[in-house]
Amino acid sequence: MSFNLQYSKVFSIPRKMFKHFLSFWYPIVIKWYPLPKVKSIPETIDKIVEDNCSICRFGDGELLYMAEKRSLPFQKQDERLRNYFIEILKSEQDKILVGLPVGYFSLKNLKPKSQLLWRAIIVWTYPRIKPYLLAGKIYYNASMTRPYMDYADRSHSEKWFKSLMRIWENRDIVLIEGCKSRLGVGNNLFEKAKSVKRIVGPAHDAFDQFDSLLNFAKTMPKDSLIMVAMGPTAKPICYELAKIGYQAVDIGNLDVEYEWYLQGATEKVKLKGKYTSEAKGGRIVEDIQDEKYEQQIIATFLNE
């Protein structure tokens, strides 16, 4: 059964029932397989800012990609990419943080729907992921880029967004992003940056352009802050750049979350002119006319 068929509307009711079934086993699974030590979102942001660390963030998609060797809707299975994930999870470099999702940190204050989702995901995935994690290693919070939508009480969101903006304050930043992502366009997310340049890659199957994206990124000045929003491919890009001395931050869905926050959205809604993978119709993206955005693009690597 293909990934897209398995996650179609046809299977919505059986899928919901299966989540509840898995959730029932959550207390037993975490007793048999104790969860790793994961830092909070504020602790993760502070570590990046204060120690100039890089971070590779793993979400549920990447963990499924490893555990089941399955393709994702936006990234086909690739053995080299999967092996990168394993290497990164096991890495022990002080300046390269490895992020695990919020469900591995705490379920407190998450919406009931999100709590159910993470209980189910952990039961389904964690026993197969645990062998790739290092005993005693401190992991950081991959959900630092999702400070808004999944929470029942969002009173912290403004503070966390402002804290995140410290990462690129007065920095020359290079964004490596998908061709429909358009991070920061139409909002003030990067207004504190000294300058913004963009390297644009594919919206889907970006790992096909991994070597081209990485090699071009290596031509950027070493004091540039590299920020990557390119799904699974962001992890090895950040990892390889960090190993040679760049500060590289996997920022994932941050711009989308910020847009939802600015709108006061209560559900994941499609954003005009931006790839919004988790919202209905969000993978159909309109073209935009934005001269400033176009001028910031210094290289483009797309699949044929």
C-alpha positions as a Markdown table, in Angstrom:
| # | Residue | x | y | z |
|---|---|---|---|---|
| 1 | Met | 0.0 | 0.0 | 0.0 |
| 2 | Ser | 1.5 | 3.3 | -1.0 |
| 3 | Phe | 2.0 | 6.1 | 1.5 |
| 4 | Asn | -0.5 | 8.5 | -0.2 |
| 5 | Leu | -3.2 | 5.8 | -0.4 |
| 6 | Gln | -2.6 | 4.7 | 3.2 |
| 7 | Tyr | -3.2 | 8.3 | 4.3 |
| 8 | Ser | -6.1 | 9.1 | 2.1 |
| 9 | Lys | -9.6 | 10.0 | 3.3 |
| 10 | Val | -10.8 | 6.5 | 2.6 |
| 11 | Phe | -8.8 | 5.2 | 5.6 |
| 12 | Ser | -9.6 | 8.1 | 8.0 |
| 13 | Ile | -11.9 | 6.2 | 10.3 |
| 14 | Pro | -9.8 | 3.0 | 10.6 |
| 15 | Arg | -6.7 | 5.3 | 11.1 |
| 16 | Lys | -8.4 | 7.1 | 14.0 |
| 17 | Met | -9.4 | 3.7 | 15.6 |
| 18 | Phe | -5.8 | 2.5 | 15.2 |
| 19 | Lys | -4.4 | 5.6 | 16.9 |
| 20 | His | -6.6 | 5.0 | 19.9 |
| 21 | Phe | -5.6 | 1.3 | 20.0 |
| 22 | Leu | -1.9 | 2.3 | 19.9 |
| 23 | Ser | -2.4 | 5.0 | 22.5 |
| 24 | Phe | -3.8 | 2.4 | 24.9 |
| 25 | Trp | -0.3 | 0.8 | 24.9 |
| 26 | Tyr | 1.6 | 4.0 | 25.5 |
| 27 | Pro | 2.2 | 3.6 | 29.3 |
| 28 | Ile | 3.4 | 0.1 | 28.8 |
| 29 | Val | 5.7 | 0.9 | 25.9 |
| 30 | Ile | 7.4 | 3.8 | 27.7 |
| 31 | Lys | 7.9 | 1.6 | 30.7 |
| 32 | Trp | 9.6 | -1.1 | 28.7 |
| 33 | Tyr | 11.4 | 1.5 | 26.5 |
| 34 | Pro | 12.2 | 4.6 | 28.7 |
| 35 | Leu | 12.1 | 7.7 | 26.6 |
| 36 | Pro | 15.4 | 9.6 | 26.0 |
| 37 | Lys | 16.3 | 12.8 | 27.8 |
| 38 | Val | 15.0 | 15.7 | 25.7 |
| 39 | Lys | 15.5 | 19.4 | 26.5 |
| 40 | Ser | 12.6 | 21.9 | 26.5 |
| 41 | Ile | 12.1 | 24.4 | 23.7 |
| 42 | Pro | 13.4 | 27.4 | 25.6 |
| 43 | Glu | 16.5 | 25.4 | 26.6 |
| 44 | Thr | 17.1 | 24.4 | 23.0 |
| 45 | Ile | 16.8 | 27.9 | 21.7 |
| 46 | Asp | 19.2 | 29.2 | 24.5 |
| 47 | Lys | 21.7 | 26.5 | 23.6 |
| 48 | Ile | 21.7 | 27.5 | 20.0 |
| 49 | Val | 22.0 | 31.2 | 20.7 |
| 50 | Glu | 24.5 | 31.1 | 23.6 |
| 51 | Asp | 26.9 | 28.4 | 22.2 |
| 52 | Asn | 26.5 | 29.1 | 18.5 |
| 53 | Cys | 25.3 | 25.5 | 18.0 |
| 54 | Ser | 23.8 | 23.9 | 14.9 |
| 55 | Ile | 20.8 | 21.6 | 15.1 |
| 56 | Cys | 19.4 | 18.8 | 13.0 |
| 57 | Arg | 15.7 | 18.2 | 13.9 |
| 58 | Phe | 13.8 | 14.9 | 13.5 |
| 59 | Gly | 10.1 | 14.8 | 13.2 |
| 60 | Asp | 7.6 | 11.9 | 13.0 |
| 61 | Gly | 8.2 | 11.7 | 9.2 |
| 62 | Glu | 11.9 | 11.2 | 9.5 |
| 63 | Leu | 11.5 | 8.6 | 12.2 |
| 64 | Leu | 9.0 | 6.7 | 10.1 |
| 65 | Tyr | 11.4 | 7.0 | 7.2 |
| 66 | Met | 14.0 | 5.3 | 9.2 |
| 67 | Ala | 11.9 | 2.7 | 11.1 |
| 68 | Glu | 9.9 | 1.5 | 8.1 |
| 69 | Lys | 12.1 | 2.5 | 5.1 |
| 70 | Arg | 8.9 | 4.2 | 3.8 |
| 71 | Ser | 8.7 | 7.0 | 1.4 |
| 72 | Leu | 7.0 | 10.3 | 2.4 |
| 73 | Pro | 4.7 | 12.3 | 0.2 |
| 74 | Phe | 7.5 | 14.8 | -0.4 |
| 75 | Gln | 10.6 | 12.6 | -0.2 |
| 76 | Lys | 11.0 | 9.2 | -1.8 |
| 77 | Gln | 13.0 | 6.5 | 0.1 |
| 78 | Asp | 16.7 | 6.8 | -0.4 |
| 79 | Glu | 19.3 | 4.6 | 1.4 |
| 80 | Arg | 21.9 | 7.3 | 1.5 |
| 81 | Leu | 19.5 | 9.7 | 3.2 |
| 82 | Arg | 18.3 | 7.0 | 5.7 |
| 83 | Asn | 21.9 | 6.2 | 6.5 |
| 84 | Tyr | 22.5 | 9.9 | 7.2 |
| 85 | Phe | 19.7 | 9.9 | 9.6 |
| 86 | Ile | 21.2 | 7.0 | 11.6 |
| 87 | Glu | 24.6 | 8.7 | 11.6 |
| 88 | Ile | 23.2 | 12.0 | 12.8 |
| 89 | Leu | 21.2 | 10.4 | 15.6 |
| 90 | Lys | 24.3 | 8.7 | 16.8 |
| 91 | Ser | 26.6 | 11.6 | 16.5 |
| 92 | Glu | 28.4 | 13.0 | 19.5 |
| 93 | Gln | 29.6 | 16.4 | 18.4 |
| 94 | Asp | 29.1 | 19.1 | 21.0 |
| 95 | Lys | 28.3 | 21.8 | 18.5 |
| 96 | Ile | 25.7 | 19.7 | 16.5 |
| 97 | Leu | 22.5 | 19.3 | 18.5 |
| 98 | Val | 20.1 | 16.5 | 17.5 |
| 99 | Gly | 16.4 | 17.3 | 18.0 |
| 100 | Leu | 13.6 | 14.9 | 18.8 |
| 101 | Pro | 9.9 | 15.9 | 18.6 |
| 102 | Val | 7.9 | 17.4 | 21.5 |
| 103 | Gly | 6.1 | 14.1 | 22.2 |
| 104 | Tyr | 9.5 | 12.7 | 23.4 |
| 105 | Phe | 9.8 | 15.7 | 25.8 |
| 106 | Ser | 6.3 | 16.0 | 27.3 |
| 107 | Leu | 2.6 | 15.7 | 26.4 |
| 108 | Lys | 1.6 | 18.4 | 28.8 |
| 109 | Asn | -0.3 | 21.4 | 27.3 |
| 110 | Leu | -0.6 | 19.7 | 23.9 |
| 111 | Lys | -4.1 | 19.6 | 22.4 |
| 112 | Pro | -5.9 | 16.3 | 23.0 |
| 113 | Lys | -5.6 | 15.5 | 19.3 |
| 114 | Ser | -1.8 | 16.1 | 19.4 |
| 115 | Gln | -1.5 | 14.1 | 22.6 |
| 116 | Leu | -3.3 | 11.1 | 21.0 |
| 117 | Leu | -1.1 | 11.5 | 17.9 |
| 118 | Trp | 2.2 | 11.4 | 19.8 |
| 119 | Arg | 1.1 | 8.6 | 22.1 |
| 120 | Ala | 0.3 | 6.5 | 18.9 |
| 121 | Ile | 3.5 | 7.6 | 17.1 |
| 122 | Ile | 5.8 | 6.7 | 20.0 |
| 123 | Val | 4.2 | 3.3 | 20.4 |
| 124 | Trp | 4.4 | 2.5 | 16.7 |
| 125 | Thr | 7.9 | 3.9 | 16.1 |
| 126 | Tyr | 10.0 | 4.3 | 19.2 |
| 127 | Pro | 10.9 | 0.6 | 19.9 |
| 128 | Arg | 12.4 | 0.5 | 16.4 |
| 129 | Ile | 14.1 | 3.9 | 16.7 |
| 130 | Lys | 15.6 | 3.3 | 20.1 |
| 131 | Pro | 18.6 | 1.2 | 18.9 |
| 132 | Tyr | 19.7 | 4.3 | 16.9 |
| 133 | Leu | 19.8 | 6.6 | 19.9 |
| 134 | Leu | 22.7 | 6.8 | 22.3 |
| 135 | Ala | 22.2 | 5.9 | 25.9 |
| 136 | Gly | 22.8 | 8.9 | 28.1 |
| 137 | Lys | 22.9 | 11.4 | 25.2 |
| 138 | Ile | 21.0 | 14.6 | 25.8 |
| 139 | Tyr | 18.7 | 15.4 | 22.8 |
| 140 | Tyr | 17.2 | 18.7 | 22.1 |
| 141 | Asn | 13.7 | 19.8 | 21.1 |
| 142 | Ala | 12.9 | 19.5 | 17.4 |
| 143 | Ser | 9.6 | 21.2 | 18.0 |
| 144 | Met | 11.3 | 24.5 | 18.6 |
| 145 | Thr | 10.1 | 25.5 | 15.2 |
| 146 | Arg | 6.5 | 24.7 | 16.2 |
| 147 | Pro | 5.7 | 27.0 | 19.1 |
| 148 | Tyr | 2.1 | 27.6 | 18.3 |
| 149 | Met | -0.5 | 25.4 | 16.7 |
| 150 | Asp | -0.3 | 22.1 | 18.7 |
| 151 | Tyr | -0.7 | 23.7 | 22.1 |
| 152 | Ala | -3.9 | 24.0 | 24.2 |
| 153 | Asp | -2.6 | 27.1 | 25.9 |
| 154 | Arg | -0.6 | 29.3 | 23.5 |
| 155 | Ser | 0.2 | 32.1 | 25.9 |
| 156 | His | 3.9 | 31.2 | 25.6 |
| 157 | Ser | 4.0 | 31.5 | 21.7 |
| 158 | Glu | 4.9 | 35.2 | 21.4 |
| 159 | Lys | 7.7 | 34.8 | 23.9 |
| 160 | Trp | 9.1 | 31.8 | 22.1 |
| 161 | Phe | 8.9 | 33.4 | 18.7 |
| 162 | Lys | 10.8 | 36.4 | 20.0 |
| 163 | Ser | 13.4 | 34.1 | 21.5 |
| 164 | Leu | 13.8 | 32.3 | 18.2 |
| 165 | Met | 14.5 | 35.6 | 16.5 |
| 166 | Arg | 17.6 | 36.0 | 18.6 |
| 167 | Ile | 19.2 | 33.2 | 16.6 |
| 168 | Trp | 19.6 | 35.4 | 13.5 |
| 169 | Glu | 19.6 | 38.9 | 15.0 |
| 170 | Asn | 22.3 | 41.0 | 13.3 |
| 171 | Arg | 23.5 | 38.0 | 11.3 |
| 172 | Asp | 24.0 | 37.6 | 7.6 |
| 173 | Ile | 21.7 | 34.7 | 6.9 |
| 174 | Val | 21.5 | 32.2 | 4.0 |
| 175 | Leu | 18.2 | 30.4 | 3.6 |
| 176 | Ile | 18.1 | 27.0 | 1.9 |
| 177 | Glu | 14.5 | 26.4 | 1.1 |
| 178 | Gly | 12.1 | 24.7 | -1.2 |
| 179 | Cys | 11.0 | 26.6 | -4.3 |
| 180 | Lys | 7.5 | 27.2 | -2.9 |
| 181 | Ser | 8.4 | 27.8 | 0.8 |
| 182 | Arg | 9.2 | 31.6 | 0.6 |
| 183 | Leu | 10.2 | 31.9 | 4.2 |
| 184 | Gly | 9.6 | 35.3 | 5.8 |
| 185 | Val | 7.9 | 36.7 | 2.7 |
| 186 | Gly | 5.0 | 38.9 | 3.7 |
| 187 | Asn | 5.9 | 38.9 | 7.4 |
| 188 | Asn | 8.6 | 40.3 | 9.7 |
| 189 | Leu | 10.2 | 37.0 | 10.8 |
| 190 | Phe | 13.7 | 38.0 | 9.5 |
| 191 | Glu | 13.5 | 41.8 | 10.1 |
| 192 | Lys | 16.3 | 41.6 | 12.7 |
| 193 | Ala | 18.7 | 39.8 | 10.3 |
| 194 | Lys | 21.5 | 41.9 | 8.8 |
| 195 | Ser | 21.0 | 40.5 | 5.3 |
| 196 | Val | 19.1 | 37.6 | 3.7 |
| 197 | Lys | 20.2 | 35.4 | 0.8 |
| 198 | Arg | 18.3 | 32.4 | -0.6 |
| 199 | Ile | 19.4 | 29.1 | -2.2 |
| 200 | Val | 16.3 | 27.5 | -3.7 |
| 201 | Gly | 15.8 | 23.8 | -4.1 |
| 202 | Pro | 13.0 | 21.4 | -5.1 |
| 203 | Ala | 9.7 | 21.3 | -3.1 |
| 204 | His | 9.6 | 17.5 | -3.5 |
| 205 | Asp | 12.5 | 14.9 | -3.5 |
| 206 | Ala | 15.0 | 17.6 | -2.5 |
| 207 | Phe | 17.6 | 15.0 | -1.7 |
| 208 | Asp | 18.1 | 14.5 | -5.4 |
| 209 | Gln | 19.8 | 17.9 | -5.3 |
| 210 | Phe | 21.6 | 17.4 | -2.0 |
| 211 | Asp | 25.2 | 17.5 | -3.4 |
| 212 | Ser | 24.5 | 20.6 | -5.5 |
| 213 | Leu | 22.8 | 22.4 | -2.6 |
| 214 | Leu | 25.6 | 21.5 | -0.2 |
| 215 | Asn | 28.5 | 22.3 | -2.5 |
| 216 | Phe | 27.0 | 25.8 | -3.2 |
| 217 | Ala | 26.3 | 26.4 | 0.4 |
| 218 | Lys | 30.0 | 25.7 | 1.1 |
| 219 | Thr | 30.9 | 28.8 | -1.0 |
| 220 | Met | 29.2 | 31.1 | 1.5 |
| 221 | Pro | 31.3 | 33.0 | 4.0 |
| 222 | Lys | 32.0 | 31.0 | 7.2 |
| 223 | Asp | 30.4 | 33.6 | 9.4 |
| 224 | Ser | 27.1 | 33.3 | 7.6 |
| 225 | Leu | 24.2 | 31.7 | 9.5 |
| 226 | Ile | 22.8 | 28.9 | 7.3 |
| 227 | Met | 19.1 | 28.1 | 7.9 |
| 228 | Val | 17.5 | 25.2 | 6.1 |
| 229 | Ala | 13.8 | 24.5 | 5.5 |
| 230 | Met | 13.8 | 21.5 | 3.2 |
| 231 | Gly | 12.2 | 18.6 | 5.0 |
| 232 | Pro | 14.3 | 15.5 | 5.5 |
| 233 | Thr | 17.1 | 16.9 | 3.3 |
| 234 | Ala | 17.7 | 19.7 | 5.8 |
| 235 | Lys | 19.2 | 17.2 | 8.3 |
| 236 | Pro | 22.3 | 16.1 | 6.3 |
| 237 | Ile | 22.8 | 19.6 | 4.9 |
| 238 | Cys | 23.0 | 21.1 | 8.4 |
| 239 | Tyr | 25.1 | 18.2 | 9.6 |
| 240 | Glu | 27.7 | 18.4 | 6.8 |
| 241 | Leu | 27.9 | 22.2 | 7.0 |
| 242 | Ala | 28.2 | 22.1 | 10.8 |
| 243 | Lys | 31.1 | 19.6 | 10.6 |
| 244 | Ile | 33.2 | 22.1 | 8.7 |
| 245 | Gly | 32.5 | 25.0 | 10.9 |
| 246 | Tyr | 29.3 | 26.7 | 9.8 |
| 247 | Gln | 26.4 | 27.3 | 12.2 |
| 248 | Ala | 23.5 | 25.6 | 10.4 |
| 249 | Val | 20.0 | 25.5 | 11.8 |
| 250 | Asp | 17.2 | 23.3 | 10.5 |
| 251 | Ile | 14.2 | 25.7 | 10.8 |
| 252 | Gly | 11.5 | 23.5 | 9.2 |
| 253 | Asn | 7.9 | 24.8 | 9.6 |
| 254 | Leu | 8.8 | 27.9 | 11.5 |
| 255 | Asp | 7.6 | 30.4 | 8.9 |
| 256 | Val | 4.3 | 28.5 | 8.5 |
| 257 | Glu | 3.8 | 28.4 | 12.3 |
| 258 | Tyr | 4.6 | 32.2 | 12.5 |
| 259 | Glu | 2.0 | 32.9 | 9.8 |
| 260 | Trp | -0.7 | 30.9 | 11.7 |
| 261 | Tyr | 0.3 | 32.8 | 14.9 |
| 262 | Leu | -0.1 | 36.2 | 13.2 |
| 263 | Gln | -3.5 | 35.1 | 11.8 |
| 264 | Gly | -4.6 | 33.7 | 15.2 |
| 265 | Ala | -5.5 | 30.5 | 13.3 |
| 266 | Thr | -7.0 | 27.7 | 15.4 |
| 267 | Glu | -6.5 | 25.0 | 12.7 |
| 268 | Lys | -3.8 | 24.3 | 10.1 |
| 269 | Val | -4.9 | 26.4 | 7.2 |
| 270 | Lys | -3.5 | 26.9 | 3.7 |
| 271 | Leu | -1.3 | 30.0 | 3.3 |
| 272 | Lys | -1.4 | 32.0 | 0.1 |
| 273 | Gly | 1.8 | 31.7 | -1.9 |
| 274 | Lys | 3.5 | 29.3 | 0.5 |
| 275 | Tyr | 3.9 | 25.6 | 0.6 |
| 276 | Thr | 1.7 | 24.4 | 3.5 |
| 277 | Ser | 2.1 | 20.6 | 3.5 |
| 278 | Glu | -0.1 | 19.9 | 6.6 |
| 279 | Ala | -3.1 | 22.0 | 5.5 |
| 280 | Lys | -5.8 | 21.0 | 3.0 |
| 281 | Gly | -4.9 | 22.2 | -0.4 |
| 282 | Gly | -1.6 | 23.5 | 0.9 |
| 283 | Arg | 0.6 | 21.7 | -1.6 |
| 284 | Ile | -1.0 | 23.6 | -4.5 |
| 285 | Val | 0.9 | 26.9 | -4.3 |
| 286 | Glu | 0.2 | 30.1 | -6.2 |
| 287 | Asp | 2.9 | 32.1 | -7.9 |
| 288 | Ile | 3.8 | 35.4 | -6.3 |
| 289 | Gln | 5.3 | 38.7 | -7.6 |
| 290 | Asp | 7.8 | 39.9 | -5.0 |
| 291 | Glu | 10.8 | 41.8 | -6.2 |
| 292 | Lys | 12.6 | 41.7 | -2.9 |
| 293 | Tyr | 12.2 | 38.0 | -2.6 |
| 294 | Glu | 13.5 | 37.5 | -6.2 |
| 295 | Gln | 16.5 | 39.6 | -5.6 |
| 296 | Gln | 17.5 | 37.5 | -2.5 |
| 297 | Ile | 17.8 | 34.3 | -4.6 |
| 298 | Ile | 21.4 | 33.6 | -5.4 |
| 299 | Ala | 21.1 | 30.1 | -6.7 |
| 300 | Thr | 18.4 | 27.6 | -7.8 |
| 301 | Phe | 18.7 | 23.8 | -8.0 |
| 302 | Leu | 15.5 | 22.1 | -9.2 |
| 303 | Asn | 14.8 | 18.5 | -10.3 |
| 304 | Glu | 14.0 | 18.1 | -14.0 |
